[in-house]
Amino acid sequence: MAKKSIVVRDDKRRQMIERYAAKRAELKQLGDYEGLAKLPRNSSRTRLKNRCFETHRPRGYMRQFGLSRISFREHASRGEIPGVTKSSW
């Protein structure tokens, strides 16, 4: 489990990205890079870190499922992820 402060910081960044998305797209289209530089740093989409939906673990993230490898394995072994089966040969 990630520290609460890091999880809260990441949520704050997500909200800021949503708030400034339209303005950022408009400035990019106009080519106003000085205006983009004046926007808050955390409003940039590249500042986001992909994290597991359940545990907020940043490493071993599987984009297709939104889970870390550990959470994915637990759910897959219980049969909670549709279309995923354990491989055996």
Backbone bond lengths (Angstrom), bond angles and torsions (degrees), N, CA, C in turn:
res aa  C-N    CA-C-N  psi(-1)  N-CA   C-N-CA  omega(-1)  CA-C   N-CA-C  phi
1 M - - - 1.447 - - 1.529 109.15 -
2 A 1.304 116.27 132.56 1.457 121.49 179.71 1.529 110.10 -75.38
3 K 1.343 115.30 158.21 1.454 119.52 177.47 1.520 110.24 -64.24
4 K 1.312 115.90 145.13 1.469 120.95 -178.37 1.523 111.77 -59.74
5 S 1.338 116.59 -37.64 1.465 119.56 -177.68 1.527 111.19 -63.81
6 I 1.322 116.78 -36.01 1.462 120.58 179.85 1.518 110.65 -72.00
7 V 1.326 116.93 -39.24 1.459 121.42 178.55 1.523 110.23 -64.05
8 V 1.329 116.90 -44.06 1.462 121.71 179.74 1.525 110.06 -64.55
9 R 1.337 116.89 -41.16 1.460 121.01 179.28 1.524 110.72 -61.82
10 D 1.331 116.47 -41.35 1.456 120.87 179.86 1.531 110.85 -66.62
11 D 1.333 117.53 -39.76 1.461 120.86 177.18 1.534 111.29 -64.10
12 K 1.321 115.70 -38.60 1.455 121.29 178.57 1.537 110.18 -63.38
13 R 1.324 116.13 -40.56 1.466 120.34 177.13 1.522 111.22 -63.86
14 R 1.336 116.97 -41.64 1.471 120.30 179.43 1.528 111.03 -60.44
15 Q 1.314 116.41 -41.99 1.460 120.27 179.22 1.526 111.25 -65.42
16 M 1.327 116.59 -40.21 1.455 120.72 -179.30 1.533 111.08 -67.88
17 I 1.325 116.37 -35.84 1.469 120.62 177.95 1.521 109.69 -63.78
18 E 1.326 117.26 -43.60 1.466 121.11 178.49 1.528 111.04 -64.01
19 R 1.322 116.75 -39.50 1.456 121.47 -176.98 1.532 112.06 -65.70
20 Y 1.335 117.09 -39.65 1.454 121.21 -174.85 1.531 113.88 -101.62
21 A 1.323 118.90 6.80 1.471 121.69 -175.55 1.524 111.87 -60.41
22 A 1.314 117.80 -47.35 1.467 120.88 -177.54 1.532 111.26 -65.22
23 K 1.315 116.36 -44.89 1.467 120.22 -179.31 1.522 110.72 -65.55
24 R 1.303 116.88 -39.31 1.460 121.68 179.52 1.533 110.96 -65.04
25 A 1.329 116.63 -42.48 1.468 120.63 178.70 1.527 110.89 -64.61
26 E 1.321 116.46 -39.88 1.464 121.05 179.39 1.527 111.12 -63.99
27 L 1.332 116.50 -45.34 1.466 120.35 179.94 1.527 111.53 -65.67
28 K 1.337 116.88 -36.29 1.465 119.98 177.94 1.519 110.83 -65.21
29 Q 1.330 116.16 -40.56 1.454 120.42 -178.68 1.537 110.80 -66.12
30 L 1.334 116.33 -36.99 1.461 120.42 178.35 1.531 112.33 -76.41
31 G 1.330 116.32 -18.95 1.467 120.32 -178.25 1.516 112.27 80.61
32 D 1.304 117.56 22.94 1.465 123.33 -179.41 1.528 109.19 -88.07
33 Y 1.327 116.00 85.02 1.460 120.60 -176.77 1.523 112.46 -76.30
34 E 1.331 116.72 -24.55 1.463 119.34 175.46 1.526 110.38 -69.02
35 G 1.320 115.83 -39.01 1.464 120.76 177.04 1.521 111.50 -65.70
36 L 1.340 115.66 -37.81 1.472 119.84 177.03 1.526 110.76 -64.71
37 A 1.313 116.59 -38.23 1.466 120.94 -179.21 1.521 111.88 -66.26
38 K 1.335 116.70 -25.48 1.465 120.30 -179.43 1.528 112.81 -80.50
39 L 1.330 116.78 -17.07 1.464 120.03 177.04 1.531 109.87 -70.19
40 P 1.326 117.93 157.99 1.471 120.24 178.70 1.532 111.55 -61.81
41 R 1.303 116.67 144.21 1.463 120.97 -179.49 1.516 112.04 -60.43
42 N 1.312 116.17 -40.11 1.462 120.05 -177.07 1.528 113.47 -72.01
43 S 1.324 117.89 -1.66 1.460 119.77 176.40 1.530 111.17 -86.61
44 S 1.316 116.78 -4.33 1.460 121.22 177.67 1.526 110.21 -81.91
45 R 1.317 116.05 137.70 1.470 121.05 -177.10 1.527 112.42 -66.89
46 T 1.313 117.84 -24.77 1.461 120.38 -178.50 1.524 112.89 -73.16
47 R 1.321 117.30 -11.82 1.466 120.64 179.25 1.527 112.32 -78.88
48 L 1.354 116.79 -11.50 1.458 120.55 -179.76 1.513 111.41 -74.63
49 K 1.295 115.61 147.43 1.462 122.43 175.84 1.521 107.21 -117.81
50 N 1.328 116.50 128.20 1.459 119.69 176.48 1.521 109.30 -67.63
51 R 1.322 116.32 127.30 1.457 121.23 -178.95 1.514 110.35 -132.66
52 C 1.327 115.08 153.28 1.455 122.03 177.39 1.523 109.02 -61.34
53 F 1.313 116.12 138.90 1.458 121.98 -178.59 1.530 111.62 -64.89
54 E 1.331 117.05 -35.32 1.474 121.01 -176.88 1.518 113.24 -88.55
55 T 1.330 116.14 -55.07 1.456 121.00 -171.27 1.516 113.56 -98.03
56 H 1.337 117.65 -11.36 1.463 124.11 -177.34 1.520 111.84 63.46
57 R 1.314 116.44 25.22 1.466 121.31 177.94 1.531 109.01 -73.59
58 P 1.360 117.79 129.89 1.461 119.44 -177.16 1.530 114.25 -84.04
59 R 1.307 117.41 -22.51 1.469 120.14 -176.69 1.520 111.09 -98.48
60 G 1.315 115.62 151.16 1.460 120.50 179.00 1.516 112.09 68.90
61 Y 1.329 117.02 33.44 1.458 122.59 -177.23 1.519 109.68 -81.69
62 M 1.334 116.66 131.18 1.460 122.05 176.97 1.523 107.57 -105.58
63 R 1.321 115.58 108.44 1.459 121.73 -173.16 1.525 113.06 -60.51
64 Q 1.322 116.14 -38.05 1.463 120.78 -176.57 1.533 112.19 -61.56
65 F 1.329 116.32 -32.14 1.461 120.62 -176.10 1.526 113.51 -110.21
66 G 1.328 117.71 -15.51 1.456 121.15 -179.45 1.518 112.91 74.09
67 L 1.337 116.21 20.88 1.460 121.74 -177.97 1.522 110.54 -125.36
68 S 1.332 115.84 158.83 1.459 119.62 171.99 1.521 108.29 -78.53
69 R 1.304 116.28 166.65 1.471 120.58 -177.03 1.522 111.36 -61.15
70 I 1.310 117.17 -33.21 1.464 121.31 -177.76 1.530 110.30 -71.59
71 S 1.341 116.44 -47.77 1.465 120.29 178.62 1.525 110.37 -64.97
72 F 1.338 116.13 -38.79 1.459 120.13 178.99 1.521 110.92 -60.25
73 R 1.316 116.67 -44.00 1.466 121.17 -178.54 1.522 111.54 -63.84
74 E 1.325 116.45 -41.60 1.465 120.47 178.86 1.533 111.37 -62.96
75 H 1.328 116.46 -46.56 1.461 120.30 -179.38 1.524 111.63 -67.85
76 A 1.328 116.50 -39.13 1.465 120.05 -178.81 1.523 111.22 -67.49
77 S 1.317 117.23 -38.04 1.466 119.90 -179.34 1.534 111.38 -70.11
78 R 1.333 117.05 -26.99 1.460 121.22 176.12 1.532 112.36 -85.15
79 G 1.343 116.02 -6.78 1.461 120.62 179.24 1.512 113.54 77.39
80 E 1.320 118.01 26.50 1.458 122.23 -176.84 1.525 113.25 -91.24
81 I 1.336 117.31 -7.33 1.461 120.86 178.53 1.522 107.71 -108.06
82 P 1.327 118.31 114.91 1.456 120.77 -176.02 1.534 111.49 -65.36
83 G 1.322 115.30 137.28 1.459 121.52 176.57 1.508 114.69 85.53
84 V 1.313 118.12 -1.77 1.465 121.45 -179.22 1.521 108.53 -107.92
85 T 1.340 115.54 122.87 1.457 120.27 178.03 1.516 109.42 -126.63
86 K 1.301 116.05 155.75 1.455 121.78 179.17 1.527 107.96 -74.41
87 S 1.308 115.04 132.16 1.454 119.76 -178.99 1.525 110.04 -83.48
88 S 1.309 116.38 136.17 1.468 120.43 175.83 1.521 107.94 -149.45
89 W 1.352 115.90 143.81 1.463 120.46 178.83 1.484 110.89 -148.65
